[in-house]
Amino acid sequence: MLSDPIRKPPPYRIKVVEPIPFLSPEQRRAALAEAGYNPFNLRADQVTIDFLSDSGTGATSTDQEAAAARGDESYAGARSWFRFRDAAALLTGYPHLLPTHQGRAAERVLFTSLLKPGQLCLSNTHFDTTGANVTLAGAEARDLPCAEARDLDSDEPFKGNIDLDALESTLAGPEGSRVGLVLMTITNNGFGGQPVSMANLEAVREITQRHGVPFFLDAARFAENAWLVKQREPGYSHWTPRKIATRAFELADGCLISLKKDGLTAIGGLIGLRDENLWQQCEALLIATEGFSTYGGLAGHDLERLAVGLREVTEPSYLEGRATQTARFARMINDAGVDIIQPAGIHALYLNAGRLLPHLTPAEFPGHSLGCQLFLDGGIRCAELGSLYLGTLDEENRLTGPAPFELVRLAIPRRVYTEEHFAYVAGVLGDIAKDPERIRGYRIASAPPLLRHFKVRLEPIQA
Ligand SMILES: Cc1ncc(COP(=O)(O)O)c(C=O)c1O
C-alpha cells in the first residue's frame, strides 16, 4: 500500500495548530456584502478554508523554526545572510544573489534596471504583478502561451510551455529589436499552474542566445515544476528534483523568485544574476528601496527559515506528498461533477466555471459568481481567473473583451490542510454542481485601473 503514491500519507505530522472559524450562512452573506463581493476584502477570521493563495500561507517545519532562533539581525553581513546565500547559490548556481522581501520587489528592481521604456517582455504567461511591474517600467508585457494550453481538457503534459514559433517569429520580425527580456514562469501560474518542460527551456535558451536577448526564469514554483518534469518528461525520471531545478536555473541568464511559495516561508524573494553590471545596477536600487544587500527587506530569522526551506522543498518525499494531495483533491472534485484544467498541476486546481455555469454570460462573471458561492455556501475563499481578472472593460466598467476562459483558482497552501478539509470543499462544490442555475451573476460597482481584481467592488445582479 505504501508503494502506491496516491495512498501514501503526507510525510509529516502536525505539531502546532491554528483554529479556523465557522460562520453561519447569515454571517457569511453579511461579510461578503461588506467586502463588496470581493474575497480579497474579507477578513481572514471570516474564512473557513482559505484557498485564495499558496503564497506565504504554508506551514514551516521544526527544522525551519529551530533555525529561525539563530536569526542574526545585524544590519550588514549577518550570519543568516551567508547561510541563505549559500543555500540559494547551491540550488541556482548564480554568482550574484540579491534578497528581496517578496517576488514583486524583485520584479521591480530587475525590470527597472534591465528594461527600457518601449521595450517588450515576452513570456509563456506573466503573473499579474509581474505584468504590472513590466508596465510600470514603461515596457509591454506580452504572453505567448503554447497552443496546447487552449484545450483545458487534454492530457498534454506541458501546457505551461511558451509557443516557440511565436517566440522565434517575434524575435526575427519587425518587433525583434524591441524585445528586452524573455521571462519563463515555472510553473505557469497564470495559465492553469501547468509545468514547463526542460525541452522548452532548452529551446528558449537557444533562441534567446541566437538573438542576443536575456532569458530569465520567474521561478516561484521551481521545485514543483521539477517534480512534474520528473514525472512527465522522458529522460528525467532518474534525475532528482533538485538536479532538474538546478539544470533549469543553469539554462537561464538569471531568475526572479517569490520565495513565499517554494521557499516554504511566509515572506521572501530573490534575484539571481550572472551579469556583473546588471547586478551592480540592481544592488544600488535594492539598497535605496528594499534594504542593504545582505538582507533586502528580510529579517535574519526569515533568511534562516529560507536557508532550510530551500533544502526541504526539493526533498522527493515532500514533493511526492504535495503532488499526491493535489491529485487526490482533483479526483474528489471530478467525482463531484466539476471540471478542472487537466492534467492537474500541484499548487492549485483551476475550476472550469464557464462550463459549470453556462447560464451566465462572461459579462456576468461566472468564475467570480462561483467563487462567491463557495464562500456563501461553505466559507471557502478562492480567486477568479476569468473575465473579471483578464477581460477588458469600457469606461463604465462593462465587459467589452472577455477572457478566453472563466476559471476559479483553488490555491493549496503547503502542509496546511488535511484530507477532511479537501473532502469538505469537494462536498460544497458537489452541492453547487447539483443545482448550478441558482447562482446569480455579478456586475462591477467600481474598479481600479491597475491590478483590478485586488480592489474591485461588485454587486449581485438581481433575478
Ligand atoms: C509566478 C509568480 N510570479 C511572481 C509572483 C509575485 O510574488 P510575490 O507575491 O511574492 O510578490 C507570484 C505570486 O503569486 C507568482 O505566482
PDBQT file of the ligand as one rigid body, heavy atoms in Angstrom, charges set to zero:
ROOT
HETATM    1  C1  LIG A 501       4.579  33.190 -10.845  1.00  0.00    +0.000 C 
HETATM    2  C2  LIG A 501       4.619  34.295  -9.848  1.00  0.00    +0.000 A 
HETATM    3  N1  LIG A 501       5.479  35.311 -10.004  1.00  0.00    +0.000 NA
HETATM    4  C3  LIG A 501       5.544  36.323  -9.121  1.00  0.00    +0.000 A 
HETATM    5  C4  LIG A 501       4.710  36.377  -8.031  1.00  0.00    +0.000 A 
HETATM    6  C5  LIG A 501       4.797  37.543  -7.095  1.00  0.00    +0.000 C 
HETATM    7  O1  LIG A 501       5.358  37.177  -5.904  1.00  0.00    +0.000 OA
HETATM    8  P1  LIG A 501       5.012  37.882  -4.508  1.00  0.00    +0.000 P 
HETATM    9  O2  LIG A 501       3.589  37.576  -4.205  1.00  0.00    +0.000 OA
HETATM   10  O3  LIG A 501       5.977  37.270  -3.560  1.00  0.00    +0.000 OA
HETATM   11  O4  LIG A 501       5.245  39.345  -4.684  1.00  0.00    +0.000 OA
HETATM   12  C6  LIG A 501       3.794  35.332  -7.824  1.00  0.00    +0.000 A 
HETATM   13  C7  LIG A 501       2.885  35.371  -6.648  1.00  0.00    +0.000 C 
HETATM   14  O5  LIG A 501       1.925  34.668  -6.519  1.00  0.00    +0.000 OA
HETATM   15  C8  LIG A 501       3.734  34.276  -8.757  1.00  0.00    +0.000 A 
HETATM   16  O6  LIG A 501       2.868  33.259  -8.629  1.00  0.00    +0.000 OA
ENDROOT
TORSDOF 0
